[in-house]
Amino acid sequence: MKLKDKVSIITGAAQGIGLACAQEFAREGAKVVLADVNHGTGEEAAKQIRSDGGEAVFVRCDVSKKDQVEGLVRETVAHFGWIDVVVNNAGVNHSANFFDITEEDWDWVISVDLKGAFLLTQAAARVMVEKKTHGAVINFSSVMAVMALADQVPYCAAKGGVNQMTKAMALALSDYGIRVNAIGPGPVMTDLMKRVVNNKEKEAELLARMPLGRIAECREIATVAVFLASDDSSFFTGQCLYPDGGRMIQAFSRKQEK
Ligand SMILES: NC(=O)c1ccc[n+]([C@@H]2O[C@H](COP(=O)([O-])OP(=O)(O)OC[C@H]3O[C@@H](n4cnc5c(N)ncnc54)[C@H](O)[C@@H]3O)[C@@H](O)[C@H]2O)c1
């Protein structure tokens, strides 16, 4: 087991990639705290992990709110005693024409995707330093940190910020033996993706830009998080790994089959 008894907070764990991370971490022996705004699904996910033999609790938390993030850290320590790993997975996107983006849209995306990761890392790192835990922090970036889409300005800005924040936090925490890395997935088959790619034409267009010819399953991203949380990645810090099926090396769309 790669994460035996590692106390791990995973945000946005009620569904999608976060849920896959929680399941994979539990399988690898971690004590998992699932955090999400979605109470019902989150409780259900934690219950399922426990009935599969894992250790898991759910804590309701909006990562964009400092008091709730501090509550999450307090509850984690009260339940499990310390913190080894933080997975800042909670994320939202807002697609809109540039001129239609409101201040609220901008604030929402930046406060969940960027500020949320800052707030939780700061609060959890205080505990790691106090308890002398050589912890690991994993931030969720995206290929959209490096590439760009005209209708996703706040998301691209947030994820680009996550990459730079990852490097700066890695430097700030290196003296304490805390490693900070990021994962920047290409398209992953989550509910969100199923809603966006909802017909054959859109699917063909997306796949034409994917050298591996498919969209990732959530588990293929969760195993990268396990690697970055475990001692297997002990010499990694300040890096972003891109499980993207080759998306970022593809200059032009491939010819589509007739
Ligand atoms: N799906 C993809 O193709 C893809 C690609 C690149 C990066 N990502 C990133 O991976 C991460 C997970 O994406 P996903 O596709 O699994 O998303 P998802 O929409 O399926 O799940 C996101 C989860 O985050 C929770 N959440 C939303 N706002 C929250 C908040 N304020 N506080 C706490 N929890 C909150 C939601 O309730 C949900 O359970 C995100 O950071 C996303 O940007 C996803």
The ligand as a MOL file (V3000), in Angstrom:
LIG
                    3D

  0  0  0     0  0            999 V3000
M  V30 BEGIN CTAB
M  V30 COUNTS 44 48 0 0 0
M  V30 BEGIN ATOM
M  V30 1 N -12.9590 16.9890 -16.2540 0
M  V30 2 C -11.9700 17.4720 -16.9750 0
M  V30 3 O -11.9090 17.2540 -18.1950 0
M  V30 4 C -10.8590 18.2830 -16.3170 0
M  V30 5 C -9.7520 18.6270 -17.0980 0
M  V30 6 C -8.7320 19.3840 -16.5230 0
M  V30 7 C -8.8000 19.7590 -15.1870 0
M  V30 8 N -9.8940 19.3930 -14.4470 0 CHG=1
M  V30 9 C -9.9050 19.8320 -13.0470 0
M  V30 10 O -10.0870 18.6990 -12.2050 0
M  V30 11 C -10.8070 19.0770 -11.0350 0
M  V30 12 C -12.0490 18.1800 -10.8790 0
M  V30 13 O -12.8360 18.3010 -12.0380 0
M  V30 14 P -14.1050 17.3530 -12.3410 0
M  V30 15 O -14.2310 17.2860 -13.8210 0
M  V30 16 O -14.0140 16.1000 -11.5410 0 CHG=-1
M  V30 17 O -15.2850 18.3050 -11.8260 0
M  V30 18 P -16.7780 17.9410 -11.3360 0
M  V30 19 O -17.6060 19.1310 -11.7130 0
M  V30 20 O -17.2050 16.5970 -11.8400 0
M  V30 21 O -16.6100 17.8620 -9.7440 0
M  V30 22 C -16.2030 18.9730 -9.0040 0
M  V30 23 C -16.5790 18.7760 -7.5440 0
M  V30 24 O -16.1980 19.9650 -6.8510 0
M  V30 25 C -17.2610 20.3420 -5.9810 0
M  V30 26 N -17.1820 21.7850 -5.7270 0
M  V30 27 C -17.5700 22.7960 -6.5430 0
M  V30 28 N -17.3980 23.9830 -5.9260 0
M  V30 29 C -16.9200 23.7220 -4.6890 0
M  V30 30 C -16.5450 24.5320 -3.5820 0
M  V30 31 N -16.6700 25.8620 -3.6200 0
M  V30 32 N -16.0710 23.9240 -2.4730 0
M  V30 33 C -15.9740 22.5800 -2.4170 0
M  V30 34 N -16.3210 21.7590 -3.4070 0
M  V30 35 C -16.7770 22.3220 -4.5550 0
M  V30 36 C -18.5280 19.9250 -6.7200 0
M  V30 37 O -19.6350 19.8110 -5.8380 0
M  V30 38 C -18.0900 18.6020 -7.3230 0
M  V30 39 O -18.3260 17.5330 -6.4390 0
M  V30 40 C -11.1710 20.5540 -11.2170 0
M  V30 41 O -10.2240 21.3610 -10.5560 0
M  V30 42 C -11.0730 20.7570 -12.7240 0
M  V30 43 O -10.8090 22.0880 -13.0760 0
M  V30 44 C -10.9190 18.6660 -14.9840 0
M  V30 END ATOM
M  V30 BEGIN BOND
M  V30 1 1 1 2
M  V30 2 2 2 3
M  V30 3 1 2 4
M  V30 4 1 4 5
M  V30 5 2 4 44
M  V30 6 2 5 6
M  V30 7 1 6 7
M  V30 8 2 7 8
M  V30 9 1 8 9
M  V30 10 1 8 44
M  V30 11 1 9 10
M  V30 12 1 9 42
M  V30 13 1 10 11
M  V30 14 1 11 12
M  V30 15 1 11 40
M  V30 16 1 12 13
M  V30 17 1 13 14
M  V30 18 2 14 15
M  V30 19 1 14 16
M  V30 20 1 14 17
M  V30 21 1 17 18
M  V30 22 2 18 19
M  V30 23 1 18 20
M  V30 24 1 18 21
M  V30 25 1 21 22
M  V30 26 1 22 23
M  V30 27 1 23 24
M  V30 28 1 23 38
M  V30 29 1 24 25
M  V30 30 1 25 26
M  V30 31 1 25 36
M  V30 32 1 26 27
M  V30 33 1 26 35
M  V30 34 2 27 28
M  V30 35 1 28 29
M  V30 36 1 29 30
M  V30 37 2 29 35
M  V30 38 1 30 31
M  V30 39 2 30 32
M  V30 40 1 32 33
M  V30 41 2 33 34
M  V30 42 1 34 35
M  V30 43 1 36 37
M  V30 44 1 36 38
M  V30 45 1 38 39
M  V30 46 1 40 41
M  V30 47 1 40 42
M  V30 48 1 42 43
M  V30 END BOND
M  V30 END CTAB
M  END
